[in-house]
C-alpha cells in the first residue's frame, strides 16, 4: 500500500457536525450495526470502508433516516446533527434530508429535464420566490456539481440522456440544490469509468469546502485519495476510526491491517 496518496490538507481539529453514539440497527432479528460511536467533522471528507455486507451503507443510511423506509428496520442509539437528535419525533425526515443530501451508487436522474431535476428539491422546499430565483439556484447547483458548462445550452433536455459520469454529477447538483450541510455518498463512482471517477473525486474535494461529506467506498485507493478521516467497518462493528493516513499506514487493530493488506474482505 506504499502507492497510497493521502489528502493530508486540513486535518486539524474541526467542529463536530454529526455525532453518533451507541447506534444499533436491526433488520428483524438480524443485528446489522452493533454499538457504533463516531463523530463526523465539518468540512471534512469521511470515508467508510470495509468488506461487502459489513454495514457501512446501512450506517450511512442512518444519518439521514433513509432506513425509516424499511418496515423491519429498527434503529436505536443517538445521532445528533449540530447537537440535535435527528430521531426525535418532532424531526420531519423530509426536512432532515434537505439538510443531509444523498447521492446513490447508480446515477438516478429523474425522468425530467436537466433543469427540472435540479429544481425539484428547491420547489418542494419553497426555496425560490419566483422563476428568476429558481434559475439562479439551478445554475449555482449545476456549477457546484461541475457540470454547468456541459449542460447550460440544453437544460430542457432529459437528464437521462447524459453520459453516466454526467448523470452522477447531475445527481450531485440535485443533492446540493437544497443547500444541505452534509452530503452522503454511497459508492458514487462504482458505476463509472475511470475518467468520470476522477472527475467526481475532484468534485468531492471541492465540495468539502462547503459541506461535511461522508462517502462509502469499496475502493481503498479512493478512500485514500479523497478523505481526511476513515472508518473501517467489519461484521457490523466500527473497528477503527481515525486520520486516513494513519488507518492506511499504521492501523491499531489487526483486523484493519488484515483488510488493508488484502487478507480479509
Beta strands, then each sheet from edge to edge (+ up, - down):
strand 1: 16-27
strand 2: 30-41
strand 3: 45-49
strand 4: 73-81
strand 5: 84-85
strand 6: 100-103
strand 7: 182-186
strand 8: 212-216
strand 9: 229-234
strand 10: 237-243
sheet 1: 2+ 1- 4+ 5-
sheet 2: 6+ 7+ 8+ 3+ 9+ 10-
end
